């Protein structure tokens, strides 16, 4: 009978690990989706700012040189 219990416990542990992996994967996917949305919003903001500024004022300045 203890073999059956051990097998059941092992199966339950595998199921729990599988669920944890699925949840972690979903969280990473949602974080990536959120980050992409933020990037899109920032790009739109930059484009709007460039459209408002006078000619030549929306240029990107490289401050690393």
N, CA, C, O and CB atoms as a CASP TS submission, in Angstrom:
PFRMAT TS
TARGET T0000
AUTHOR 0000-0000-0000
METHOD Language model
MODEL 1
PARENT N/A
ATOM      1  N   UNK     1       0.816  -1.204   0.000  1.00  0.00           N
ATOM      2  CA  UNK     1       0.000   0.000   0.000  1.00  0.00           C
ATOM      3  C   UNK     1       0.863   1.273   0.000  1.00  0.00           C
ATOM      4  O   UNK     1       0.472   2.294  -0.567  1.00  0.00           O
ATOM      5  CB  UNK     1      -0.930  -0.004   1.211  1.00  0.00           C
ATOM      6  N   UNK     2       2.039   1.201   0.641  1.00  0.00           N
ATOM      7  CA  UNK     2       2.892   2.388   0.684  1.00  0.00           C
ATOM      8  C   UNK     2       3.429   2.735  -0.702  1.00  0.00           C
ATOM      9  O   UNK     2       3.721   3.900  -0.974  1.00  0.00           O
ATOM     10  CB  UNK     2       4.054   2.172   1.656  1.00  0.00           C
ATOM     11  N   UNK     3       3.565   1.742  -1.583  1.00  0.00           N
ATOM     12  CA  UNK     3       3.994   2.027  -2.953  1.00  0.00           C
ATOM     13  C   UNK     3       2.960   2.894  -3.662  1.00  0.00           C
ATOM     14  O   UNK     3       3.311   3.818  -4.396  1.00  0.00           O
ATOM     15  CB  UNK     3       4.223   0.717  -3.738  1.00  0.00           C
ATOM     16  N   UNK     4       1.701   2.596  -3.442  1.00  0.00           N
ATOM     17  CA  UNK     4       0.621   3.371  -4.065  1.00  0.00           C
ATOM     18  C   UNK     4       0.664   4.807  -3.545  1.00  0.00           C
ATOM     19  O   UNK     4       0.502   5.751  -4.318  1.00  0.00           O
ATOM     20  CB  UNK     4      -0.770   2.724  -3.776  1.00  0.00           C
ATOM     21  N   UNK     5       0.879   4.971  -2.259  1.00  0.00           N
ATOM     22  CA  UNK     5       0.956   6.304  -1.669  1.00  0.00           C
ATOM     23  C   UNK     5       2.157   7.056  -2.227  1.00  0.00           C
ATOM     24  O   UNK     5       2.048   8.239  -2.548  1.00  0.00           O
ATOM     25  CB  UNK     5       1.043   6.216  -0.132  1.00  0.00           C
ATOM     26  N   UNK     6       3.293   6.391  -2.345  1.00  0.00           N
ATOM     27  CA  UNK     6       4.498   7.026  -2.890  1.00  0.00           C
ATOM     28  C   UNK     6       4.285   7.454  -4.336  1.00  0.00           C
ATOM     29  O   UNK     6       4.692   8.546  -4.733  1.00  0.00           O
ATOM     30  CB  UNK     6       5.696   6.072  -2.797  1.00  0.00           C
ATOM     31  N   UNK     7       3.646   6.591  -5.119  1.00  0.00           N
ATOM     32  CA  UNK     7       3.361   6.928  -6.517  1.00  0.00           C
ATOM     33  C   UNK     7       2.412   8.120  -6.585  1.00  0.00           C
ATOM     34  O   UNK     7       2.609   9.026  -7.395  1.00  0.00           O
ATOM     35  CB  UNK     7       2.755   5.714  -7.264  1.00  0.00           C
ATOM     36  N   UNK     8       1.388   8.124  -5.743  1.00  0.00           N
ATOM     37  CA  UNK     8       0.426   9.229  -5.728  1.00  0.00           C
ATOM     38  C   UNK     8       1.111  10.528  -5.310  1.00  0.00           C
ATOM     39  O   UNK     8       0.857  11.579  -5.897  1.00  0.00           O
ATOM     40  CB  UNK     8      -0.749   8.914  -4.775  1.00  0.00           C
ATOM     41  N   UNK     9       1.966  10.462  -4.314  1.00  0.00           N
ATOM     42  CA  UNK     9       2.685  11.657  -3.872  1.00  0.00           C
ATOM     43  C   UNK     9       3.624  12.172  -4.961  1.00  0.00           C
ATOM     44  O   UNK     9       3.729  13.378  -5.182  1.00  0.00           O
ATOM     45  CB  UNK     9       3.477  11.360  -2.594  1.00  0.00           C
ATOM     46  N   UNK    10       4.295  11.262  -5.628  1.00  0.00           N
ATOM     47  CA  UNK    10       5.174  11.649  -6.725  1.00  0.00           C
ATOM     48  C   UNK    10       4.400  12.301  -7.857  1.00  0.00           C
ATOM     49  O   UNK    10       4.835  13.300  -8.430  1.00  0.00           O
ATOM     50  CB  UNK    10       5.930  10.441  -7.246  1.00  0.00           C
ATOM     51  N   UNK    11       3.249  11.727  -8.170  1.00  0.00           N
ATOM     52  CA  UNK    11       2.407  12.294  -9.230  1.00  0.00           C
ATOM     53  C   UNK    11       1.909  13.682  -8.830  1.00  0.00           C
ATOM     54  O   UNK    11       1.906  14.600  -9.649  1.00  0.00           O
ATOM     55  CB  UNK    11       1.208  11.362  -9.531  1.00  0.00           C
ATOM     56  N   UNK    12       1.493  13.834  -7.584  1.00  0.00           N
ATOM     57  CA  UNK    12       1.017  15.136  -7.107  1.00  0.00           C
ATOM     58  C   UNK    12       2.139  16.167  -7.163  1.00  0.00           C
ATOM     59  O   UNK    12       1.911  17.318  -7.535  1.00  0.00           O
ATOM     60  CB  UNK    12       0.470  15.023  -5.668  1.00  0.00           C
ATOM     61  N   UNK    13       3.344  15.756  -6.797  1.00  0.00           N
ATOM     62  CA  UNK    13       4.484  16.671  -6.843  1.00  0.00           C
ATOM     63  C   UNK    13       4.800  17.081  -8.279  1.00  0.00           C
ATOM     64  O   UNK    13       5.117  18.243  -8.536  1.00  0.00           O
ATOM     65  CB  UNK    13       5.716  16.025  -6.196  1.00  0.00           C
ATOM     66  N   UNK    14       4.716  16.138  -9.215  1.00  0.00           N
ATOM     67  CA  UNK    14       4.960  16.461 -10.622  1.00  0.00           C
ATOM     68  C   UNK    14       3.888  17.412 -11.152  1.00  0.00           C
ATOM     69  O   UNK    14       4.195  18.339 -11.902  1.00  0.00           O
ATOM     70  CB  UNK    14       4.997  15.176 -11.470  1.00  0.00           C
ATOM     71  N   UNK    15       2.656  17.188 -10.771  1.00  0.00           N
ATOM     72  CA  UNK    15       1.565  18.064 -11.201  1.00  0.00           C
ATOM     73  C   UNK    15       1.773  19.471 -10.646  1.00  0.00           C
ATOM     74  O   UNK    15       1.578  20.458 -11.356  1.00  0.00           O
ATOM     75  CB  UNK    15       0.197  17.501 -10.745  1.00  0.00           C
ATOM     76  N   UNK    16       2.167  19.560  -9.380  1.00  0.00           N
ATOM     77  CA  UNK    16       2.408  20.867  -8.767  1.00  0.00           C
ATOM     78  C   UNK    16       3.556  21.587  -9.474  1.00  0.00           C
ATOM     79  O   UNK    16       3.468  22.788  -9.729  1.00  0.00           O
ATOM     80  CB  UNK    16       2.720  20.711  -7.263  1.00  0.00           C
ATOM     81  N   UNK    17       4.620  20.871  -9.789  1.00  0.00           N
ATOM     82  CA  UNK    17       5.755  21.468 -10.488  1.00  0.00           C
ATOM     83  C   UNK    17       5.344  21.928 -11.886  1.00  0.00           C
ATOM     84  O   UNK    17       5.766  22.987 -12.352  1.00  0.00           O
ATOM     85  CB  UNK    17       6.922  20.467 -10.576  1.00  0.00           C
ATOM     86  N   UNK    18       4.526  21.130 -12.540  1.00  0.00           N
ATOM     87  CA  UNK    18       4.047  21.481 -13.876  1.00  0.00           C
ATOM     88  C   UNK    18       3.185  22.743 -13.829  1.00  0.00           C
ATOM     89  O   UNK    18       3.314  23.621 -14.682  1.00  0.00           O
ATOM     90  CB  UNK    18       3.249  20.316 -14.484  1.00  0.00           C
ATOM     91  N   UNK    19       2.319  22.826 -12.843  1.00  0.00           N
ATOM     92  CA  UNK    19       1.467  24.004 -12.685  1.00  0.00           C
ATOM     93  C   UNK    19       2.324  25.235 -12.390  1.00  0.00           C
ATOM     94  O   UNK    19       2.085  26.306 -12.948  1.00  0.00           O
ATOM     95  CB  UNK    19       0.432  23.782 -11.556  1.00  0.00           C
ATOM     96  N   UNK    20       3.309  25.087 -11.524  1.00  0.00           N
ATOM     97  CA  UNK    20       4.199  26.202 -11.192  1.00  0.00           C
ATOM     98  C   UNK    20       4.931  26.696 -12.435  1.00  0.00           C
ATOM     99  O   UNK    20       5.063  27.902 -12.642  1.00  0.00           O
ATOM    100  CB  UNK    20       5.214  25.782 -10.112  1.00  0.00           C
ATOM    101  N   UNK    21       5.401  25.773 -13.256  1.00  0.00           N
ATOM    102  CA  UNK    21       6.095  26.152 -14.494  1.00  0.00           C
ATOM    103  C   UNK    21       5.155  26.884 -15.440  1.00  0.00           C
ATOM    104  O   UNK    21       5.540  27.875 -16.061  1.00  0.00           O
ATOM    105  CB  UNK    21       6.679  24.911 -15.190  1.00  0.00           C
ATOM    106  N   UNK    22       3.926  26.398 -15.552  1.00  0.00           N
ATOM    107  CA  UNK    22       2.951  27.049 -16.431  1.00  0.00           C
ATOM    108  C   UNK    22       2.640  28.460 -15.942  1.00  0.00           C
ATOM    109  O   UNK    22       2.541  29.390 -16.743  1.00  0.00           O
ATOM    110  CB  UNK    22       1.657  26.219 -16.512  1.00  0.00           C
ATOM    111  N   UNK    23       2.488  28.618 -14.640  1.00  0.00           N
ATOM    112  CA  UNK    23       2.208  29.940 -14.092  1.00  0.00           C
ATOM    113  C   UNK    23       3.390  30.888 -14.293  1.00  0.00           C
ATOM    114  O   UNK    23       3.200  32.059 -14.622  1.00  0.00           O
ATOM    115  CB  UNK    23       1.868  29.833 -12.607  1.00  0.00           C
ATOM    116  N   UNK    24       4.587  30.391 -14.098  1.00  0.00           N
ATOM    117  CA  UNK    24       5.786  31.218 -14.304  1.00  0.00           C
ATOM    118  C   UNK    24       5.896  31.649 -15.760  1.00  0.00           C
ATOM    119  O   UNK    24       6.213  32.803 -16.048  1.00  0.00           O
ATOM    120  CB  UNK    24       7.058  30.450 -13.883  1.00  0.00           C
ATOM    121  N   UNK    25       5.637  30.736 -16.663  1.00  0.00           N
ATOM    122  CA  UNK    25       5.685  31.049 -18.089  1.00  0.00           C
ATOM    123  C   UNK    25       4.659  32.115 -18.446  1.00  0.00           C
ATOM    124  O   UNK    25       4.954  33.036 -19.208  1.00  0.00           O
ATOM    125  CB  UNK    25       5.445  29.786 -18.923  1.00  0.00           C
ATOM    126  N   UNK    26       3.468  31.993 -17.904  1.00  0.00           N
ATOM    127  CA  UNK    26       2.408  32.978 -18.172  1.00  0.00           C
ATOM    128  C   UNK    26       2.791  34.348 -17.612  1.00  0.00           C
ATOM    129  O   UNK    26       2.536  35.370 -18.247  1.00  0.00           O
ATOM    130  CB  UNK    26       1.063  32.510 -17.561  1.00  0.00           C
ATOM    131  N   UNK    27       3.393  34.371 -16.446  1.00  0.00           N
ATOM    132  CA  UNK    27       3.817  35.649 -15.859  1.00  0.00           C
ATOM    133  C   UNK    27       4.883  36.316 -16.723  1.00  0.00           C
ATOM    134  O   UNK    27       4.844  37.529 -16.929  1.00  0.00           O
ATOM    135  CB  UNK    27       4.353  35.435 -14.430  1.00  0.00           C
ATOM    136  N   UNK    28       5.826  35.538 -17.225  1.00  0.00           N
ATOM    137  CA  UNK    28       6.867  36.089 -18.100  1.00  0.00           C
ATOM    138  C   UNK    28       6.235  36.625 -19.381  1.00  0.00           C
ATOM    139  O   UNK    28       6.613  37.695 -19.859  1.00  0.00           O
ATOM    140  CB  UNK    28       7.939  35.011 -18.433  1.00  0.00           C
ATOM    141  N   UNK    29       5.281  35.893 -19.935  1.00  0.00           N
ATOM    142  CA  UNK    29       4.603  36.340 -21.161  1.00  0.00           C
ATOM    143  C   UNK    29       3.872  37.655 -20.928  1.00  0.00           C
ATOM    144  O   UNK    29       3.952  38.571 -21.747  1.00  0.00           O
ATOM    145  CB  UNK    29       3.613  35.268 -21.655  1.00  0.00           C
ATOM    146  N   UNK    30       3.157  37.744 -19.802  1.00  0.00           N
ATOM    147  CA  UNK    30       2.420  38.969 -19.505  1.00  0.00           C
ATOM    148  C   UNK    30       3.366  40.144 -19.256  1.00  0.00           C
ATOM    149  O   UNK    30       3.074  41.270 -19.660  1.00  0.00           O
ATOM    150  CB  UNK    30       1.515  38.759 -18.290  1.00  0.00           C
ATOM    151  N   UNK    31       4.491  39.891 -18.597  1.00  0.00           N
ATOM    152  CA  UNK    31       5.469  40.958 -18.373  1.00  0.00           C
ATOM    153  C   UNK    31       6.046  41.461 -19.691  1.00  0.00           C
ATOM    154  O   UNK    31       6.231  42.664 -19.878  1.00  0.00           O
ATOM    155  CB  UNK    31       6.598  40.465 -17.461  1.00  0.00           C
ATOM    156  N   UNK    32       6.326  40.538 -20.596  1.00  0.00           N
ATOM    157  CA  UNK    32       6.855  40.928 -21.910  1.00  0.00           C
ATOM    158  C   UNK    32       5.823  41.738 -22.678  1.00  0.00           C
ATOM    159  O   UNK    32       6.161  42.723 -23.335  1.00  0.00           O
ATOM    160  CB  UNK    32       7.268  39.684 -22.726  1.00  0.00           C
ATOM    161  N   UNK    33       4.572  41.326 -22.594  1.00  0.00           N
ATOM    162  CA  UNK    33       3.495  42.041 -23.275  1.00  0.00           C
ATOM    163  C   UNK    33       3.348  43.456 -22.705  1.00  0.00           C
ATOM    164  O   UNK    33       3.156  44.414 -23.453  1.00  0.00           O
ATOM    165  CB  UNK    33       2.164  41.267 -23.143  1.00  0.00           C
ATOM    166  N   UNK    34       3.438  43.577 -21.395  1.00  0.00           N
ATOM    167  CA  UNK    34       3.350  44.890 -20.746  1.00  0.00           C
ATOM    168  C   UNK    34       4.525  45.777 -21.160  1.00  0.00           C
ATOM    169  O   UNK    34       4.345  46.962 -21.441  1.00  0.00           O
ATOM    170  CB  UNK    34       3.317  44.733 -19.211  1.00  0.00           C
ATOM    171  N   UNK    35       5.707  45.208 -21.195  1.00  0.00           N
ATOM    172  CA  UNK    35       6.889  45.971 -21.594  1.00  0.00           C
ATOM    173  C   UNK    35       6.747  46.451 -23.035  1.00  0.00           C
ATOM    174  O   UNK    35       7.110  47.584 -23.350  1.00  0.00           O
ATOM    175  CB  UNK    35       8.167  45.118 -21.435  1.00  0.00           C
ATOM    176  N   UNK    36       6.224  45.600 -23.906  1.00  0.00           N
ATOM    177  CA  UNK    36       6.045  45.997 -25.305  1.00  0.00           C
ATOM    178  C   UNK    36       5.018  47.113 -25.420  1.00  0.00           C
ATOM    179  O   UNK    36       5.179  48.021 -26.235  1.00  0.00           O
ATOM    180  CB  UNK    36       5.615  44.793 -26.158  1.00  0.00           C
ATOM    181  N   UNK    37       3.970  47.055 -24.616  1.00  0.00           N
ATOM    182  CA  UNK    37       2.970  48.125 -24.617  1.00  0.00           C
ATOM    183  C   UNK    37       3.583  49.434 -24.159  1.00  0.00           C
ATOM    184  O   UNK    37       3.296  50.490 -24.723  1.00  0.00           O
ATOM    185  CB  UNK    37       1.784  47.759 -23.720  1.00  0.00           C
ATOM    186  N   UNK    38       4.426  49.369 -23.136  1.00  0.00           N
ATOM    187  CA  UNK    38       5.095  50.572 -22.646  1.00  0.00           C
ATOM    188  C   UNK    38       6.009  51.158 -23.716  1.00  0.00           C
ATOM    189  O   UNK    38       6.034  52.373 -23.907  1.00  0.00           O
ATOM    190  CB  UNK    38       5.898  50.260 -21.376  1.00  0.00           C
ATOM    191  N   UNK    39       6.752  50.316 -24.409  1.00  0.00           N
ATOM    192  CA  UNK    39       7.627  50.781 -25.485  1.00  0.00           C
ATOM    193  C   UNK    39       6.794  51.474 -26.568  1.00  0.00           C
ATOM    194  O   UNK    39       7.182  52.529 -27.070  1.00  0.00           O
ATOM    195  CB  UNK    39       8.431  49.596 -26.090  1.00  0.00           C
ATOM    196  N   UNK    40       5.670  50.891 -26.919  1.00  0.00           N
ATOM    197  CA  UNK    40       4.799  51.495 -27.940  1.00  0.00           C
ATOM    198  C   UNK    40       4.296  52.867 -27.493  1.00  0.00           C
ATOM    199  O   UNK    40       4.271  53.814 -28.278  1.00  0.00           O
ATOM    200  CB  UNK    40       3.603  50.569 -28.241  1.00  0.00           C
ATOM    201  N   UNK    41       3.901  52.962 -26.237  1.00  0.00           N
ATOM    202  CA  UNK    41       3.419  54.246 -25.714  1.00  0.00           C
ATOM    203  C   UNK    41       4.530  55.295 -25.734  1.00  0.00           C
ATOM    204  O   UNK    41       4.289  56.447 -26.093  1.00  0.00           O
ATOM    205  CB  UNK    41       2.878  54.076 -24.281  1.00  0.00           C
ATOM    206  N   UNK    42       5.749  54.901 -25.348  1.00  0.00           N
ATOM    207  CA  UNK    42       6.871  55.836 -25.366  1.00  0.00           C
ATOM    208  C   UNK    42       7.212  56.279 -26.783  1.00  0.00           C
ATOM    209  O   UNK    42       7.515  57.449 -27.018  1.00  0.00           O
ATOM    210  CB  UNK    42       8.092  55.205 -24.715  1.00  0.00           C
ATOM    211  N   UNK    43       7.161  55.346 -27.722  1.00  0.00           N
ATOM    212  CA  UNK    43       7.432  55.697 -29.124  1.00  0.00           C
ATOM    213  C   UNK    43       6.396  56.687 -29.638  1.00  0.00           C
ATOM    214  O   UNK    43       6.734  57.641 -30.339  1.00  0.00           O
ATOM    215  CB  UNK    43       7.443  54.434 -30.011  1.00  0.00           C
ATOM    216  N   UNK    44       5.130  56.457 -29.287  1.00  0.00           N
ATOM    217  CA  UNK    44       4.073  57.383 -29.704  1.00  0.00           C
ATOM    218  C   UNK    44       4.293  58.762 -29.092  1.00  0.00           C
ATOM    219  O   UNK    44       4.098  59.781 -29.754  1.00  0.00           O
ATOM    220  CB  UNK    44       2.690  56.841 -29.304  1.00  0.00           C
ATOM    221  N   UNK    45       4.699  58.786 -27.830  1.00  0.00           N
ATOM    222  CA  UNK    45       4.955  60.050 -27.148  1.00  0.00           C
ATOM    223  C   UNK    45       6.088  60.814 -27.825  1.00  0.00           C
ATOM    224  O   UNK    45       6.006  62.030 -28.002  1.00  0.00           O
ATOM    225  CB  UNK    45       5.290  59.803 -25.674  1.00  0.00           C
ATOM    226  N   UNK    46       7.137  60.102 -28.198  1.00  0.00           N
ATOM    227  CA  UNK    46       8.267  60.740 -28.891  1.00  0.00           C
ATOM    228  C   UNK    46       7.807  61.304 -30.223  1.00  0.00           C
ATOM    229  O   UNK    46       8.158  62.430 -30.576  1.00  0.00           O
ATOM    230  CB  UNK    46       9.426  59.733 -29.108  1.00  0.00           C
ATOM    231  N   UNK    47       7.031  60.540 -30.959  1.00  0.00           N
ATOM    232  CA  UNK    47       6.550  61.012 -32.266  1.00  0.00           C
ATOM    233  C   UNK    47       5.659  62.239 -32.103  1.00  0.00           C
ATOM    234  O   UNK    47       5.734  63.169 -32.906  1.00  0.00           O
ATOM    235  CB  UNK    47       5.779  59.893 -32.998  1.00  0.00           C
ATOM    236  N   UNK    48       4.820  62.250 -31.076  1.00  0.00           N
ATOM    237  CA  UNK    48       3.951  63.411 -30.831  1.00  0.00           C
ATOM    238  C   UNK    48       4.790  64.633 -30.457  1.00  0.00           C
ATOM    239  O   UNK    48       4.517  65.744 -30.911  1.00  0.00           O
ATOM    240  CB  UNK    48       2.926  63.101 -29.707  1.00  0.00           C
ATOM    241  N   UNK    49       5.809  64.419 -29.629  1.00  0.00           N
ATOM    242  CA  UNK    49       6.671  65.536 -29.232  1.00  0.00           C
ATOM    243  C   UNK    49       7.411  66.091 -30.443  1.00  0.00           C
ATOM    244  O   UNK    49       7.535  67.308 -30.588  1.00  0.00           O
ATOM    245  CB  UNK    49       7.676  65.090 -28.149  1.00  0.00           C
ATOM    246  N   UNK    50       7.904  65.216 -31.311  1.00  0.00           N
ATOM    247  CA  UNK    50       8.601  65.671 -32.516  1.00  0.00           C
ATOM    248  C   UNK    50       7.666  66.464 -33.419  1.00  0.00           C
ATOM    249  O   UNK    50       8.084  67.436 -34.048  1.00  0.00           O
ATOM    250  CB  UNK    50       9.185  64.478 -33.283  1.00  0.00           C
ATOM    251  N   UNK    51       6.388  66.049 -33.487  1.00  0.00           N
ATOM    252  CA  UNK    51       5.431  66.731 -34.355  1.00  0.00           C
ATOM    253  C   UNK    51       5.135  68.138 -33.851  1.00  0.00           C
ATOM    254  O   UNK    51       4.812  69.025 -34.641  1.00  0.00           O
ATOM    255  CB  UNK    51       4.135  65.928 -34.455  1.00  0.00           C
ATOM    256  N   UNK    52       5.242  68.345 -32.553  1.00  0.00           N
ATOM    257  CA  UNK    52       4.935  69.649 -31.960  1.00  0.00           C
ATOM    258  C   UNK    52       6.120  70.605 -32.063  1.00  0.00           C
ATOM    259  O   UNK    52       5.937  71.810 -32.234  1.00  0.00           O
ATOM    260  CB  UNK    52       4.527  69.481 -30.497  1.00  0.00           C
ATOM    261  N   UNK    53       7.327  70.069 -31.958  1.00  0.00           N
ATOM    262  CA  UNK    53       8.524  70.915 -31.950  1.00  0.00           C
ATOM    263  C   UNK    53       8.792  71.534 -33.322  1.00  0.00           C
ATOM    264  O   UNK    53       8.440  70.963 -34.354  1.00  0.00           O
ATOM    265  CB  UNK    53       9.739  70.103 -31.504  1.00  0.00           C
ATOM    266  N   UNK    54       9.421  72.713 -33.313  1.00  0.00           N
ATOM    267  CA  UNK    54       9.806  73.329 -34.591  1.00  0.00           C
ATOM    268  C   UNK    54      10.807  72.450 -35.337  1.00  0.00           C
ATOM    269  O   UNK    54      11.445  71.582 -34.741  1.00  0.00           O
ATOM    270  CB  UNK    54      10.405  74.732 -34.358  1.00  0.00           C
ATOM    271  N   UNK    55      10.938  72.677 -36.627  1.00  0.00           N
ATOM    272  CA  UNK    55      11.852  71.905 -37.479  1.00  0.00           C
ATOM    273  C   UNK    55      13.253  71.875 -36.882  1.00  0.00           C
ATOM    274  O   UNK    55      13.803  72.918 -36.527  1.00  0.00           O
ATOM    275  CB  UNK    55      11.896  72.496 -38.900  1.00  0.00           C
ATOM    276  N   UNK    56      13.829  70.682 -36.773  1.00  0.00           N
ATOM    277  CA  UNK    56      15.184  70.529 -36.264  1.00  0.00           C
ATOM    278  C   UNK    56      15.272  70.396 -34.751  1.00  0.00           C
ATOM    279  O   UNK    56      16.328  70.037 -34.230  1.00  0.00           O
ATOM    280  CB  UNK    56      16.000  71.682 -36.696  1.00  0.00           C
ATOM    281  N   UNK    57      14.205  70.671 -34.044  1.00  0.00           N
ATOM    282  CA  UNK    57      14.237  70.607 -32.585  1.00  0.00           C
ATOM    283  C   UNK    57      13.958  69.212 -32.038  1.00  0.00           C
ATOM    284  O   UNK    57      14.175  68.958 -30.854  1.00  0.00           O
ATOM    285  CB  UNK    57      13.240  71.573 -32.015  1.00  0.00           C
ATOM    286  N   UNK    58      13.479  68.305 -32.887  1.00  0.00           N
ATOM    287  CA  UNK    58      13.162  66.958 -32.423  1.00  0.00           C
ATOM    288  C   UNK    58      14.271  65.961 -32.685  1.00  0.00           C
ATOM    289  O   UNK    58      14.073  64.754 -32.542  1.00  0.00           O
ATOM    290  CB  UNK    58      11.909  66.481 -33.071  1.00  0.00           C
ATOM    291  N   UNK    59      15.441  66.461 -33.070  1.00  0.00           N
ATOM    292  CA  UNK    59      16.555  65.570 -33.390  1.00  0.00           C
ATOM    293  C   UNK    59      17.101  64.915 -32.129  1.00  0.00           C
ATOM    294  O   UNK    59      17.101  65.517 -31.056  1.00  0.00           O
ATOM    295  CB  UNK    59      17.668  66.339 -34.111  1.00  0.00           C
ATOM    296  N   UNK    60      17.559  63.701 -32.264  1.00  0.00           N
ATOM    297  CA  UNK    60      18.152  62.981 -31.151  1.00  0.00           C
ATOM    298  C   UNK    60      19.611  63.415 -31.031  1.00  0.00           C
ATOM    299  O   UNK    60      20.340  63.461 -32.022  1.00  0.00           O
ATOM    300  CB  UNK    60      18.032  61.433 -31.346  1.00  0.00           C
ATOM    301  N   UNK    61      20.020  63.727 -29.819  1.00  0.00           N
ATOM    302  CA  UNK    61      21.410  64.157 -29.569  1.00  0.00           C
ATOM    303  C   UNK    61      22.138  63.006 -28.903  1.00  0.00           C
ATOM    304  O   UNK    61      21.675  62.464 -27.899  1.00  0.00           O
ATOM    305  CB  UNK    61      21.470  65.458 -28.673  1.00  0.00           C
ATOM    306  N   UNK    62      23.292  62.630 -29.470  1.00  0.00           N
ATOM    307  CA  UNK    62      24.104  61.565 -28.916  1.00  0.00           C
ATOM    308  C   UNK    62      25.017  62.154 -27.841  1.00  0.00           C
ATOM    309  O   UNK    62      25.982  62.846 -28.167  1.00  0.00           O
ATOM    310  CB  UNK    62      24.928  60.855 -30.027  1.00  0.00           C
ATOM    311  N   UNK    63      24.731  61.893 -26.582  1.00  0.00           N
ATOM    312  CA  UNK    63      25.513  62.455 -25.475  1.00  0.00           C
ATOM    313  C   UNK    63      26.587  61.490 -24.992  1.00  0.00           C
ATOM    314  O   UNK    63      27.257  61.758 -23.995  1.00  0.00           O
ATOM    315  CB  UNK    63      24.597  62.823 -24.316  1.00  0.00           C
ATOM    316  N   UNK    64      26.757  60.363 -25.693  1.00  0.00           N
ATOM    317  CA  UNK    64      27.759  59.387 -25.279  1.00  0.00           C
ATOM    318  C   UNK    64      29.124  59.690 -25.867  1.00  0.00           C
ATOM    319  O   UNK    64      30.121  59.119 -25.427  1.00  0.00           O
ATOM    320  CB  UNK    64      27.330  57.997 -25.679  1.00  0.00           C
ATOM    321  N   UNK    65      29.192  60.570 -26.844  1.00  0.00           N
ATOM    322  CA  UNK    65      30.469  60.889 -27.523  1.00  0.00           C
ATOM    323  C   UNK    65      31.325  61.789 -26.683  1.00  0.00           C
ATOM    324  O   UNK    65      32.425  62.156 -27.096  1.00  0.00           O
ATOM    325  CB  UNK    65      30.220  61.547 -28.872  1.00  0.00           C
TER
END
